């Protein structure tokens, strides 16, 4: 079973956990580490002979077009993470369209290839923003990976399907690849535990994530999706003064991420998300 390997290319100061403390107009004031960190990610993928989908933030692509070209030249698929890392349900349809259109054009100008995949900042396609699917279709996207089928304070559609499915809208059909969860039953109640990556990758033991992916692949006969950010392999990044909750979410186990990723990549088959979705059709 081939699983989807995805990297959300953004810098440490872009994250939603710090949005109260770092304003977009201040981003240029922070030392950028996204290029070096992404190059390290590319080296890890070369070490383990894996290819991935890189969901690139338009703000990063605009300032680092050579990085986007390098990702492409090293054999990986490039998709969109929007432009300004704003929550979809917060900015509304008009600004959302402007955001994804700007990012799509930037990346396509650099790569010379059509961008057909999208992932919302902080998985912010929720029940409050399902209108985003119509706009994605109208703007030329064919697949999305923005739904986390869990309950969370920032994102999530708790009752969403757990595995790739078609989203049928008046303007067409778009393929959704939700973030991976494992279904548990405890004391007669059903729980979904997120194991897709990011903070969950840093929080949970590697053995637990391995068992969850094995269960998804072998018992449920479905592909899993693994995601992480380049800043998550950078324990020396600058520290931002923020709340305990935000610092915990962002800085937990940064020194362990690279080794965890290597371990998972050696254990399982991974490839670009688009390849897996098209193979299922």
BELRAZI-V91822 format. One record per pair of residues at least 24 apart in sequence whose C-alpha atoms are under 6 Angstrom apart, sorted by the first residue. I is the first residue (numbers start at 1). J is the second residue. Records with the same first field share a line. If there is no record, write none. Layout:
# BELRAZI-V91822
I=J + J
This chain:
# BELRAZI-V91822
2=269 + 270
3=223 + 224 + 225 + 270
4=225 + 270 + 271 + 272 + 273
5=52 + 225 + 226 + 270 + 271 + 272
6=52 + 53 + 54 + 227
7=54 + 227 + 228 + 229
8=54 + 55 + 229
9=55 + 56 + 57
10=57
12=231
17=246
37=230
38=230
51=76 + 271 + 272
52=76 + 271 + 272
53=77 + 78 + 272
54=78 + 79
55=79 + 80 + 81
56=80 + 81
57=81 + 82 + 83
58=82 + 83 + 103
59=83
79=115 + 117 + 118
80=118
81=118 + 119 + 120
85=121
87=121 + 124
88=124
89=128 + 129
116=141 + 142
117=141 + 143 + 144
118=144
119=144 + 145 + 146
120=146
123=147 + 155
124=155
126=156 + 157
142=174
143=174 + 175 + 176
144=176
145=176 + 177 + 178
147=178
148=178 + 179
180=224 + 225
196=225 + 226
197=226 + 227 + 228
198=227 + 228
202=253
233=257 + 258
